[in-house]
Amino acid sequence: MERTSRADGRNPNQLRTFSCTGNPLHRAHGSARWAQGDTVVLAAVYGPKQGTRKGENPEKASIEVVWKPKTGQIGRQEKEYEMTLKRTLQSICMLNVHPNTTTSVVLQVVGDDGSLLPCAINASCAALTLVGFPLKHLAVAIGCGVMRNGSVILDTTTAEEQELKSFAHLVFPHSRKAVGPKEAKQKDEEFERGLITSITHGVMSEDDYFNCIERGLAASSRISEFMRKTLGKEASSVDA
């Protein structure tokens, strides 16, 4: 069995503690605060508002993503995050439901202790769900790192990312609805074969990559279960 000592005491497959707060921002149409350990991102959704930007297809809805770092100005890395988020969100949103409209998703980084992009994707998906934007499925993101000895670790911290040989940010599709035990296996097969987004950094062999996908997929099921339960409770409290 693979054993890797991590500074925070976690085993290789262990995720940090997750938390999600629904609609913490009252001026947004929908919002979510998503935390993975000390990595915290606020996602706010505004819209849909009428009209699309030049170059966008007016027959479909447009998704706009704005990234706000914790401190300083937006740089090249943040621009890449914006592009990745936009592509990811466009792939899960039903863009034909609100044609010729623009929905803005604004990400504010509150804390960054690694796996920042996956945290932001999870926050965005939660916020879009809470605002009631029509989604094909949930987008569930996980960070996977390959250590110099070949071991794979999940939900990496900043300190770990500085020591990795390579890492991958993976986004998997999951059903929006919670399923019973009998349906679970069938639903898993239906939704978890796909990979919405895959971004790798560093030198990664094919074996390492597929190891990351296998580990990431298993972890994403735990995250999606948490997301569905949390968002279900938020929806119930709003209806109550």
N, C-alpha and C positions, 0 to 999 in steps of 0.2 A: 504494500500500500504506500502511496506517495505521501511523504511527510515533509512539510516545509515550515520552518519556523518564521513567523511573521512578528514584527515589532509590537503589534497591538494584541498578540496572542491568538489571532484567528487562524483557523486551518485554511488550506488553499481554496476550498469551495465556499467558505463562510463569507456571507455578506455583512456589511455594517448594519446597524439598526436603521430602519426606514421610518420616516414619518411623512404624513401628507395632511396639510390643512386646506380645506376648501374655502374659497372666496374670502381671503383675508383683506383684499383690496376692494373697498366699496365703490370706487369710481369706475372700475373696470366692469365690463359686462359679465365676465367670469374670470376667476383667478385661482391659482393653487401655489402653495408653498411646499416644495418637495425637498426633503433632506435625506442624505445618505451619510451618516456619521456627521462630520463637520463640514461637508459639502452641502450648501444650501442654495437653492435657486427659487426665485419668485417668478411665476409666469402669469402675465395679464393678457386677456383677450379683449379686443375692442372691435365691434362690428357684428355682422357684416354691414358695411356702409356702401351706398350706391356708387358705382363707377369703378373702373380698373385703371391701373397705370399704363402709360404708353408701352407697347410691346407685349402686353398681356392679352390673352384671348378673352374678348368681351362675352363670349358664349359660355364661359365658365367662371366660377368664383376664383378670385386671386387671394393667395396667402402671402402676407408680408411679415417678415421676421426682423425684429430689432433687438440687438444684443447690447446690454449695458454692463460693462465690467464693474467690479467692486470699486476699483480706483483707477484713475488715469483715463486716457483716451482709448478709443477702439483701434485695434491694430490689425495686422494681417491674420493672426490666429482667430480673432473674433469674427472677422469677415468670413473666414472659412466655416466657422461655427454657424453663422447666419445662413450660408448657402446650404450646408448639410441639413440644418433644421428645416429650411424651406422645402427642400426636395423630399425629406422624410414626411413632413406634415402633408404636403400635396399628395403623396402616395396613399395616405390613409383617409383623406377627406373626400367626401362626395361632392366634387366641384361643380356638378351639373345642377345641384339643388338650388343654389343661389347665384345664377349667372349675372355677370356684369356687376359684381360686388367685390369689395376688398375687406378681408378680415386681417387685423393686425395682431400679431403675437409678440409681446414685449418681454424679454428675459432680463431680469435683474439678478446679477450674482451677489449673493449675500455672504457666502463663505466658500472657499475653494481648498479642499484637502484631497484632490484627486478625483478621477472619473467625473469631471465637470460636465462634459458634453452629454454622457448618458443621463446624468441627473437633470440637465436642462430639457432633454427630450421627454423624460418621464413627467416633468413638471408641465410641459406644453400639452402633452396628451391628456393629463388630468384636467387642466384648465379648459381645454376644448370640450371635453366630456361634460364638465360642470356647466358650461354655457349652453350646452345642447346642440353644438355644431354636429351635423350628420357625419358620422365616421363609418368607414367600412369595417374597421376593427381597431383595437388598441395597438399602439406602438410601444413596445417595452424594450428598454435599452440597458445594456450591461457592458462594463469595461473588463477585458480579459488581458492579463499580462503574461509574457513568457520570460522567465528568469534565465540567467546565464547558464544555469545547470539544466535547463529544459523544462523545469516545473512550470505549470500554469496556475496562476492565482487570479481570483475574481474580485471585482470592486476595489480596484487599486487606490492607494493613498498617494499623495504627492511625493512623499519620501520613497515609496516603492517604485513609482514611475521613473524616478531619476536613476534607479539601479537596474531597470529592465533591459533585456536584449531587444524586445519588441512588444508591442501591444496592439490590441484590436478593440474598436468600439463597434458593437453589434446591436442591431435593432430587429426584433422579431415581432411578427403579428400574432395577436391573441384575441380570442372572442371577447366581446364587450359584456356578455352575459355570463353569470356564474352558472356552472353546470353541476348536475348531480353525479354521484360516483359512477353510475352506469353509463352516463353520457361522456364522462371525462376523457376516457381513452379515445373515443371517436372524435371528440372535439380537438384533442391534442394533435391527432393525425391530420385533421383538416387544416388547422391554423399554423402549426409549428413547423411545417416543412419549409415554409418560406423564410426569406431573409430580406427585410425591407432595405436596410442600410448596412454597409460593411466598410469600415475605414481602418487601415492598418498603418502602423509606423514602425520603422526599423526592419531588420532582416528577419523574415519569418518563413520557415520551411512549410511545405504543403501539409506535413504531418502536424506541425505546431498549429497551423491555421485551423485544420479540421478538429483538432483537440480543443481549441478555443471555442469553436462553434458548438461542439458537443457539450462542453461545460457551461457555456453561456446559455444555451437552449434550456438546460435543466434549471439554471438559476432564474431565467426569465419567467418560468412557470410560477415560481415562488413570488416574484415581483408582481406579476399580473393578478395573482390571487389576492395579494395585499391591496393592489390598486382597485380591483373590483369591489372588495369589501368596504374599503374606505370611501370610495365614491358613492357606493350604495347607501352608506350611513349618512353622507352629506346630503344626498338627494332626499332621503327620508326626513331629515331634520328641516329641510326647506319646505317640504310638503306638509309637515306637521303644524 
